[in-house]
């Protein structure tokens, strides 16, 4: 990185935060731009808006490698770990907890770090509260002590919020199970909610699985990591693995519930069709009689008898009752 201070109007909009951390958990915002300072303890943290028009120009002025600039400013990323220019690049995803957003619309955070500096980047409208939590801990003097500790802290905050979403999915699946057990009068609402949960589970797992692999690669081969850092990142990797397994289980539960829901719908349809069949069985012979005696032709019996209507009605009633008794004896009703 360039040792000279950077003075550019690009920094005004591209930089979100510019901190110098003292290595003891505290830190303060600074007006100078990050440079390699051999004689100054601690390390710098630069947080950028990757989609800002001046972000790429600002990173060039900092002297960053073109490959790193491309990686930090990429419009779409998947979780991965890569060694770049004497440092480590790691792309992560966190659940979207911004107001009005869907949690499964996961927010990307790109972090490059070595032993002296951290550069993180996110899109302008895609705030990640986990990063803000780390910033707050720095303001309180309880922040990370090393760049690797910073990454571990970010991963921990991401995992905490992922845990909340996974627990919510589990609770809602339990609610769907209860609704299916208690009644079948809201099948359409249950079906829609189950479909939403399946989509949410698939969307979150899509990024968590490669994120688990990226973190595993980081603790196995990432430089600038102490034993404590590796232990912490390994623990967070195990947490992510646990959440991936929970999401797999949620997906299986959703499939089972979907099957039960389809069975309930089929049972309802069969019950309705059975009822219609019973009604048709009873009224088919009655309709035949009314059709025959309703013909306007000469020679029909009872045309001159004023009691013929009563006889016919009584006979039809007797026939209907007889059919009902027959169905009861056959245990069709």
DRENDRENBA-838156 format. One line per 8 residues: number of its first residue (from 1); their letters; for each residue x, y, z of C-alpha. Coordinates in steps of 0.05 Angstrom, whole numbers, plus 5000, padded with zeros to 4 digits. Layout:
<nodes>
NUM	a	X/Y/Z | ...
</nodes>
This chain:
<nodes>
1	xxxxxxxx	5000/5000/5000 | 5024/5070/4985 | 5061/5101/5043 | 5040/5172/5025 | 4975/5201/5052 | 4917/5200/5004 | 4880/5264/4991 | 4820/5254/4946
9	xxxxxxxx	4749/5277/4940 | 4732/5204/4926 | 4741/5189/5000 | 4685/5236/5020 | 4631/5189/4992 | 4668/5123/4987 | 4691/5118/5059 | 4640/5098/5112
17	xxxxxxxx	4688/5092/5171 | 4762/5102/5180 | 4787/5076/5246 | 4854/5065/5279 | 4851/5009/5330 | 4900/5010/5387 | 4907/4934/5393 | 4877/4936/5463
25	xxxxxxxx	4803/4934/5444 | 4794/5009/5433 | 4801/5055/5374 | 4782/5122/5345 | 4763/5151/5278 | 4818/5186/5241 | 4822/5239/5188 | 4884/5212/5155
33	xxxxxxxx	4879/5156/5105 | 4908/5088/5119 | 4982/5079/5105 | 5034/5031/5128 | 5059/5060/5194 | 5116/5017/5220 | 5126/5059/5283 | 5053/5064/5303
41	xxxxxxxx	5021/5008/5345 | 4955/4977/5328 | 4923/4973/5259 | 4875/5010/5213 | 4804/4993/5192 | 4776/5024/5129 | 4703/5010/5113 | 4680/5028/5042
49	xxxxxxxx	4618/5033/4999 | 4638/4986/4943 | 4586/5012/4894 | 4603/5085/4904 | 4626/5119/4839 | 4691/5141/4873 | 4706/5075/4910 | 4749/5044/4855
57	xxxxxxxx	4787/5109/4843 | 4799/5117/4918 | 4826/5046/4924 | 4873/5058/4866 | 4898/5121/4902 | 4911/5078/4963 | 4956/5035/4920 | 4915/4971/4924
65	xxxxxxxx	4928/4914/4876 | 4880/4913/4816 | 4858/4843/4833 | 4840/4864/4903 | 4803/4925/4878 | 4763/4881/4831 | 4747/4832/4888 | 4726/4887/4937
73	xxxxxxxx	4682/4924/4886 | 4650/4863/4852 | 4575/4872/4844 | 4559/4799/4861 | 4599/4754/4906 | 4594/4686/4938 | 4628/4667/5004 | 4700/4647/4992
81	xxxxxxxx	4771/4656/5018 | 4830/4677/4976 | 4901/4699/4988 | 4915/4766/4955 | 4975/4813/4959 | 5005/4791/5025 | 4936/4787/5057 | 4872/4749/5060
89	xxxxxxxx	4807/4764/5023 | 4744/4733/5052 | 4674/4744/5026 | 4618/4732/5075 | 4543/4738/5077 | 4496/4759/5133 | 4421/4758/5139 | 4387/4822/5119
97	xxxxxxxx	4359/4855/5182 | 4346/4923/5150 | 4275/4950/5160 | 4226/4922/5109 | 4277/4872/5081 | 4272/4796/5077 | 4323/4759/5120 | 4339/4711/5063
105	xxxxxxxx	4361/4770/5019 | 4430/4763/5048 | 4479/4821/5051 | 4550/4813/5024 | 4611/4838/5062 | 4680/4834/5032 | 4741/4837/5079 | 4815/4840/5061
113	xxxxxxxx	4864/4841/5118 | 4936/4829/5138 | 4973/4843/5203 | 4970/4919/5194 | 4904/4938/5161 | 4833/4916/5147 | 4793/4939/5087 | 4720/4920/5086
121	xxxxxxxx	4668/4938/5034 | 4593/4934/5025 | 4541/4965/4979 | 4513/5033/4996 | 4441/5012/5012 | 4461/4945/5043 | 4477/4960/5115 | 4502/4901/5155
129	xxxxxxxx	4485/4908/5229 | 4539/4858/5248 | 4593/4906/5223 | 4560/4962/5262 | 4560/4918/5324 | 4636/4910/5317 | 4643/4985/5309 | 4602/4997/5372
137	xxxxxxxx	4647/4948/5411 | 4707/4989/5388 | 4675/5053/5413 | 4664/5019/5480 | 4736/4995/5484 | 4716/4922/5477 | 4734/4913/5404 | 4781/4866/5368
145	xxxxxxxx	4855/4867/5385 | 4882/4841/5319 | 4857/4841/5247 | 4844/4766/5252 | 4806/4779/5316 | 4765/4830/5277 | 4746/4778/5225 | 4728/4729/5281
153	xxxxxxxx	4684/4782/5314 | 4648/4796/5249 | 4636/4722/5237 | 4609/4715/5308 | 4560/4773/5299 | 4538/4744/5232 | 4528/4675/5264 | 4487/4705/5321
161	xxxxxxxx	4437/4736/5272 | 4436/4674/5229 | 4420/4635/5292 | 4360/4680/5305 | 4333/4670/5235 | 4343/4594/5238 | 4307/4592/5305 | 4250/4633/5274
169	xxxxxxxx	4244/4584/5216 | 4242/4526/5265 | 4188/4560/5306 | 4146/4574/5245 | 4152/4503/5221 | 4128/4480/5289 | 4070/4528/5281 | 4053/4498/5214
177	xxxxxxxx	4055/4428/5245 | 4008/4451/5300 | 3960/4483/5250 | 3957/4419/5210 | 3943/4378/5273 | 3889/4425/5300 | 3848/4437/5238 | 3843/4439/5163
185	xxxxxxxx	3803/4502/5152 | 3862/4546/5133 | 3897/4500/5083 | 3911/4555/5032 | 3944/4601/5085 | 3985/4543/5112 | 4006/4524/5041 | 4029/4594/5025
193	xxxxxxxx	4068/4601/5091 | 4101/4533/5080 | 4121/4553/5010 | 4152/4618/5037 | 4191/4579/5090 | 4218/4531/5039 | 4242/4589/4995 | 4273/4624/5055
201	xxxxxxxx	4309/4562/5078 | 4337/4548/5009 | 4360/4621/4999 | 4397/4623/5066 | 4429/4555/5057 | 4453/4575/4988 | 4504/4622/5020 | 4516/4588/5086
209	xxxxxxxx	4545/4525/5056 | 4601/4560/5017 | 4611/4607/5076 | 4626/4547/5120 | 4678/4523/5069 | 4709/4593/5065 | 4717/4597/5141 | 4744/4526/5144
217	xxxxxxxx	4796/4545/5092 | 4813/4608/5131 | 4829/4573/5197 | 4867/4518/5160 | 4912/4559/5116 | 4901/4633/5129 | 4962/4674/5149 | 4965/4727/5204
225	xxxxxxxx	4926/4681/5251 | 4946/4665/5322 | 4926/4600/5355 | 4871/4637/5392 | 4846/4666/5326 | 4845/4598/5294 | 4808/4569/5353 | 4756/4625/5350
233	xxxxxxxx	4746/4619/5275 | 4742/4543/5281 | 4687/4551/5334 | 4648/4599/5289 | 4657/4550/5231 | 4627/4495/5273 | 4568/4542/5289 | 4556/4555/5215
241	xxxxxxxx	4560/4480/5202 | 4508/4470/5256 | 4462/4521/5223 | 4471/4489/5155 | 4450/4423/5186 | 4391/4457/5219 | 4370/4486/5152 | 4376/4417/5120
249	xxxxxxxx	4331/4390/5174 | 4283/4448/5165 | 4281/4432/5090 | 4265/4359/5104 | 4211/4379/5154 | 4181/4426/5103 | 4179/4370/5051 | 4145/4324/5101
257	xxxxxxxx	4095/4379/5120 | 4083/4393/5046 | 4066/4319/5036 | 4019/4320/5096 | 3986/4383/5070 | 3976/4352/5001 | 3945/4291/5036 | 3898/4336/5075
265	xxxxxxxx	3878/4372/5011 | 3866/4305/4977 | 3825/4280/5036 | 3782/4343/5034 | 3771/4334/4959 | 3754/4260/4967 | 3705/4276/5023 | 3670/4327/4980
273	xxxxxxxx	3668/4280/4920 | 3641/4224/4964 | 3586/4269/4990 | 3568/4289/4919 | 3567/4216/4899 | 3519/4199/4957 | 3473/4256/4938 | 3474/4235/4865
281	xxxxxxxx	3459/4162/4884 | 3398/4183/4923 | 3370/4233/4873 | 3385/4195/4809 | 3325/4147/4815 | 3282/4204/4841 | 3301/4245/4781 | 3284/4186/4736
289	xxxxxxxx	3214/4182/4766 | 3201/4257/4761 | 3225/4254/4689 | 3180/4196/4670 | 3118/4225/4704 | 3133/4293/4678 | 3126/4273/4605 | 3068/4308/4572
297	xxxxxxxx	3041/4247/4534 | 2974/4212/4536 | 2967/4148/4574 | 3006/4166/4636 | 2974/4134/4699 | 2942/4180/4749 | 2927/4238/4702 | 2854/4235/4721
305	xxxxxxxx	2865/4216/4794 | 2869/4276/4842 | 2909/4234/4893 | 2962/4212/4843 | 3011/4268/4863 | 3007/4245/4936 | 3020/4173/4917 | 3079/4191/4874
313	xxxxxxxx	3109/4237/4927 | 3101/4184/4981 | 3132/4132/4936 | 3192/4177/4922 | 3200/4192/4996 | 3198/4118/5012 | 3249/4104/4958 | 3296/4158/4984
321	xxxxxxxx	3290/4131/5056 | 3302/4060/5031 | 3366/4082/4995 | 3391/4117/5058 | 3377/4055/5101 | 3413/4012/5049 | 3475/4057/5052 | 3474/4055/5128
329	xxxxx	3471/3979/5127 | 3530/3978/5079 | 3566/4028/5124 | 3574/4077/5067 | 3548/4132/5112
</nodes>
